[in-house]
Amino acid sequence: MPDSMNKHIQNGILLALSATAAWLTSPAWTDGQTSESAAAVMPAGLDFGLGSLPLLSDAKTRSISAENPTGEKGKGGMAVPNPQELKPAASGRAADQLGLGWKVRPFLRINAHETATLMDIAGPGIIQHIWLVENLNRAHVLRFYWDGETQPSIEVPAMEFFAIGHGKFAPINSAAIILNPQNAMNCYWPMPFRKHATITLTNESDKDSDLVAYQITYAETPVPQNSGYFHAQWRRSKTGRQNPYVILDGVRGKGRYVGTFLAWRQLCTGWFGEGEIKFFIDGDREFPTICGTGTEDYFNFSYGFPGAPRTTLYTGTVLPTGDTNKPPVNWSLYRWHIADPINFQKDLKVTIQALGWKGDRYDKKNDDATSVAYWYQSEPHAAFPKLPPVAERTR
């Protein structure tokens, strides 16, 4: 390797280490601590990637799964085979002859209209990674509760929390969400909590789900005083009834908007994506502070979505489709504001227009839009709109 390239790599590592060290000793994190004590309790999960890995930490790594439902130290793989179990999970009897310690309980079974608690632990800590495999059904709903709250901060059908639209799995290779065949869903949004974290998965369908596999990796570590809580909200509407379509509204408090997933069902022929996305920030009413110039522009494409599917670090269109296809045309689009989060101090509303062409004029469209909005904010958060019934979500 040329000396000049070595020098660039060394400089890059030093720059990353310096940035992490500067952050650790900033007033927002140290709160009066010395630089040594601040570095000793580096909040693993709120770091800066490769450059921070050499910095050692007092954080304790834990992971919750069906084989260790509490995440406690030294408590994994302790399930005992139970041949009398009436309705076991998939492969529930496969380890009967092997016994304790041999993959006795790798999966959960969630029967129709039942709720499973995936995580229920005391803080402080930071969730770093979630891996989930389930049946890709809008009737399966994830809910996250932070610090003992009674109303969830996240309430989203599981598949769409992981950016799977229309029930159609497609690989994604991005910074926040990774989807691997056949239906492995991975989330890397960091999720800090101070007192408690509870995650549930509810099967609102009429059919039992006998194979739910999951792993939730988190760090037991102090949380910086200026850290917000992760939120995600699901919405759906026909744009003939609601245009502009509302992605998010009613947010109150200080926070950062960090991502949009859009599952758009185009019901008319021709191009659908002239609509502008608008961010109404801190008291904006009639006119927004941030106004986009077109749907594909917001998702960082141009002149449509050529070459679909295409998945990148922060943006993507993940289904093999095009606007010349015969309707209905299903689009699954994501845009992560990781490098460019949208900050707000008091309130936030996000909308997008359903707009295409009719001849040489713009034309409002009657399409079927579903979205997930992702953001961090201080608590308490405003109540979410009531999640529509299963029949309305799945039709």
N, C-alpha and C positions, 0 to 999 in steps of 0.2 A: 504494500500500500504506500503511495507517495507520502512524503513527510508533510506536504501541505494538507493532504486529506486528514492525516492523523491529527494535525494541529486543529483543523476545523472540528473534528469529533471531540477532542479534549476541551476546546472552548465551549462547545455545546453542552457538554456534561457539567462543566464549571458554572455555566450560566444557569442551568436548571437547578443545580444545588444551591447557588446563591439566591435564586428566586424563592426556593422553598425555605431556606434559612431566614431570609428577610421576612417572609410571611409568618413564620413561627415566632419571630421576635417582635411582631407588630403589636400595637396596643389592642387591636381587636381580638387577638388570641391570648396574649400573655396576661392581660389584666393584672399587671403589677408583678408577674413572675420574673425571675431572672431568665436570661436566654438559655442557661443550662437546664433549668427545670422545665421551661417551655418545650425545649427539644426532647426532653425525656418523656413527655407525655404527648408526643406528636399524634394528632388524631388520624390514625390510619383510616383511609377511605375518603378523606378530604385532602388528598395530597396532590402532587403534580406529576404523576406518571413515572416514567423510567428514571428521571433525574432524582427522584426522591427515594428510590428503592434502597440505596446504600445507607440511608439514615435510619438507625435502629430506634425502636419504639418500645414503650412499656405496654402498649395495647395488647389485649388478649384475643386471639382469633377463635371464634366459635362457629359452628355450623349446625343448622337444624335440618332434619330430614325425617322420614318415617322411621328410620333406624335410630335416630336420637331426637325425639320430638321436643325435648327441653333445651337441647344444645349444651347441656352441662358437661363439664370436664370429666372424661373417663366414663361416660354413660352411653356410648354408642354401641350398637349391635347387641343389646341385652335382651331382645325379645325372645320368648320361649315358644316353640311350636305349640299350637292348640288345635289338635285334630277335631275337636268338638265345635269349633267355630262354624256357625250356620251359614254365614255369607262372607267368606273370606275375600280379600283383594286378589287380583290376578297373581298367579304363582303362589298363592297363600299356603299350599300344601307341599310345595316343591322341596322344602327343607326339612320336612318331618323326620326323615331318616338320618339327617345330619345333626340336627339339634342346635343348641345355643351357639351363637356366634357365626352361623353360616347362612347369611342372607335370609333370615326368617321373616322380616317385615320391610321389604324394600319399597312397597307401594301402599297408598291409602285407597280405601273404597269409600266413595261418597254416594250414598243411596239417594234416590229421588226425593227432593224437597228437604234435604238435610244439609247442615253446615258443618264443615270441618275447620278446626282452628289449626292453622299451619304454624303460627308463631305467637307466643304469649310470654314475654320475658321482661324483666326489669332493666332499666337503663343505668347509666348513660351508655350509648353506643351508636354505631353507624352501620347500617346495612350496606354491604358493598356489592353483592351479587345475588341474583335470584335465578334459579333454573327451574323450569316447570314443564311438565309434559301432561297434557290432558286432551279432552276430546274436541277442542275447537268449536265451542258452542256458545252462542250469545246468552244462553240460559245459565251459564256458569259465571258467577260474579265474584270478583276479588274486592275485598274491602280492607283498608288499612286504617288503624286507629292509633294516634300518637298520644302518649302521656295521659291515658285514662279518659280521653274524650268519648262522648256517647254518639256523636255524629262522625262518620268516617271522613278522613281527608282524601282518601282514594276510594272511588266506587265506580268500577269499570268492568264490563264483561272481560273475562281473562284474556281471550284471544286478541281483543282490540287494545288492551293495555300493552300487549307486546307487538302492536302494529300489524296485526293480521286482519285484513278487511274481507268482508263478504264470505267469510268461512273458507277462503281460498289461501292455503299456505303457500308462501313463496320465500326463498332464502333472503335474508338481510344480513349485510356485513357492515354495521355502523358502529359509532363510538358508544351509543347508549343502549341499543338493542341489537342482538345477534340471533338470527333464526337459522337453525340447521336442520336438514332433513332427518327424520320425516316430519316431526312436529316438536322439536326441541326449542323451547323459548327461553331466552336469556336476557336479563335486564341488568345494566350496570349504572343506573342512576344512583348516586349516593343518597342515603336516606338517614339523616341523623335523628335521634330521639334522646330525650333527657331522663324521663322517669319510667316510661313503659312503651312497648311496641306490641300491638296485636294485629295479626293478619288472618283473615278468614276466607274460605272459598265455599260458596253456596251453590248447590246444584238445584236450580229452580225448575228443572225439567221433570218429565214424568218417567225418565229412564235412569236406572242406576248407572253410575260410573265406577267400574271396578278396577281401573288403573289410573291413579293420579300419582305421579312421581315428582318430587321436588327437593331442592336443596337451597337453603337460605344462609349465606355466609355473611357474618357480621363481626365487627370488632367491639369489644368492651373497652371503651375509651372515653375520656372527657370530650365534651362537645363545645366548640367555640361559642362565646356568648352571642355573637351576631349571626349564628346559623339559623336559617329558616327551615321549615318543615316541608317535605315533598307532598305535592297534591296532584291529583289527576281526576278529570271529570269527563264523562261520556255524554254525548248529545246526538239526537237524530231528528231530522225533519224533512218533509217535502218542501223544496224551495218555492213551489207554487203558493204555499201558505206562508212561508217565511223567507223573504228575500230583501236584504242580505240575510244569509244564514248566520246564526249566532254560534260561534265556537265556544265562547266563554263570556259570562256576564255575572255581575253581582259580587265580584271579588273585592274584599275590603281589607285594608292593611298594607304593610310594606312587603315587597317581594320582588321576584324576578321570574319572568315568563321564559321557559326554556325549551318548549317543543310543541309541535302540532302533528297529529296523525289524522289524515283525511281519507275516509273510505267513501268515494263518490260514485254513485251509480247514475250514469248518463242515460237519460231516457229518450233523447232526441238525436237525430243524425247530425253530423257536423261537429265542428270544434266547440267545446263547452267552456274553455278556460280563460276567458277575457276578464273574469271578475277580479276586483281589487280586494286584497285583504287590508283591514284597517284596525289599528290599535288605538283605542280611546283611553288615554292615560291621565290619571290624577285630575278629574273634573271635566275632561272633554265631554261635550254633549253632542252637538250637531256635527262637528267636524273633528276628525282624529288628529293626533300628533304625528303618527306614522301611517302613511298611506302607500300601499303597494301599487304596482302598475299592471298586474295580471297574475293569474293563478300559477302558470308555469314559471313566471319571474320569481314569485315568492319561494317556490321550491328549487330555485337556482338553475332552471333550465331556460331555453329560449326557443321561440317558434315551435311551440308544442312540446311534446315529450318524445323526441326522436330517439330511436335505439332502445325503447323500453323492452325488457326490464333493465334498470340500471340502479345499483345500490352503492352508495359512497358513505364516507365517514359521517357526514352531517345531513345529507339529503338523498332522496331516492324515489323512484317510481318502480314498484316491485312486481307488477303483473304484466304478462306479455299481451299487451292490448294497444289499441290505437283509436283515434277519433274517426277513422273511416270504417271501423267495424260496425256491424249491424247492432242496434240497441236491443237490450240494455248492454251498456259498456261499463265494466267495473274497473275503477281506478283505485289503487292503494298508494298513497303518497305520504312521505314523512319529511319533516324539516326540524332538525334539532338546533336550537339556539345556544349551543355550548360555547362557541367562540364569540357569540354576539348576543348574550342574554338581554332581555328587554326589562329594564328596571322600572318599578313604580313605587311610589311612596304612600299613596292613599287608596287607589282603586284602579281597576282595569276591566276593559271590555274588548273582545276580539270578534270581528265579523268578517265574512267573505261573501262577495256577490256571486250569484249564479248568472253568468252572462256569456253569451256566445255571439254568433253572427246570423243574420237573416239578410241575404243579399250583401249589400255594402253597408249595412247598419247593424249596430249592436242590438242584441235581442235578449230579453230576460228569459231564463230557462226554468222549466219545471222538472228538476232532477231530485234524486233521493240522496241526501247527504247525511253522513255519520262522521263524528269526529271524537278525538280525545285530545284534551288540552293538558299540558304538563307545566307545573310551576312550583316555585318555592315561595313561602310567605311566613310571616309571623302568625302565631295563633293568638286568639281564636279566629277561625275562619267562618265566613258566612255559610248558612245552610245551602246545600246543593238542591237543585230541582229534583223532584221525586223521580226515581228511575222508572221508566215505563214498564208495564207488565210484560211478561215473557212473550205473550202472543204478539204484542206490538213490536217488540225488539227483534223477533225472529222472522217476521213475515217478509 
